[in-house]
Amino acid sequence: MRVVRAKAELRAALAEPRRRGERIGLVPTMGSLHEGHLSLIRRARRSCDLVVVSLFVNPAQFGPGEDLEAYPRDEQRDVRLAEAEGVDLLWAPEPDEVYPDGFATAVEVDERLTGVLEGEPDRRGPSHFRGVTTVVAKMFNCAQPDVAFFGQKDAQQAVVIRRMAADLDFPVEIEVLPTVREPDGLAMSSRNAYLDPAERERALALSRALGAAEAAAASGERSTDAIVAAAESELRNAGVDPEYVEARDASDLAPVAELNGRPVLVAVAARVGRARLIDNVVID
Ligand code: AMP
């Protein structure tokens, strides 16, 4: 595995494989790799000739009060894990390689997709997703992957990136893979590192709440208000006050009042201790 920093190095490393017609897969990450990331990397390894993993804690997607400084970083460990999975190129640029002096452009997806499911608008919402879509567009341009892999854990991000890629004609397939969980149900996240044992226990309420939503739907409930209420009650019982619990159309994030045969995303965000956690399920 080669670790590259500069865009020019990345492009040079990809030129020959691309000319040979190799299928290039990109897995964008912010590092601090866990089994969720590794599931994307393994899928990329199985389906591509050449696997690029990017490792970049993107300042543009953090809000003013967010955890940019505290975000867990351990490049040496990430290098070891990526190498063990057979990654070909680990692209770990410095922030000024991605955002050089004078950088003045953003890629922005409409608020119908980015201005929903937001508890605290100054933390998340459109400005967060502007940061995500801008950096992912740049990564698509730098690596020019045939396919890019994302996790369903960040369901809204996946919807937003699919939209961006389609709208801007990026010649890349977007593949979204299932959320990887701890044995007790907690969705894996780099931010789980912030949880102390008591908070870790309380954080289980998120996946339990989503389980309650699924159970309500499975027992015949069609009203999304009632399905959301089932989830909220689990959270309340655990003393977790959610930023949001919402049911929305899984492909365009439009509000849905009743299950209607189309997949419905039930998504939750909640702060537990220092960690802002998100999780979701799709009810078919
Ligand atoms: P991050 O490093 O948190 O920005 O995540 C990088 C990629 O890994 C994103 O596409 C995430 O959706 C995905 N990811 C993060 N956690 C998980 C998980 N528990 N299961 C599956 N994919 C995940």
Residues whose N, C-alpha, C, O or C-beta is under 5 A from the ligand:
A	BS01	AMP	P28 T29 M30 G31 G36 H37 F149 F150 G151 Q152 K153 D154 L177 P178 T179 V180 A187 M188 S189
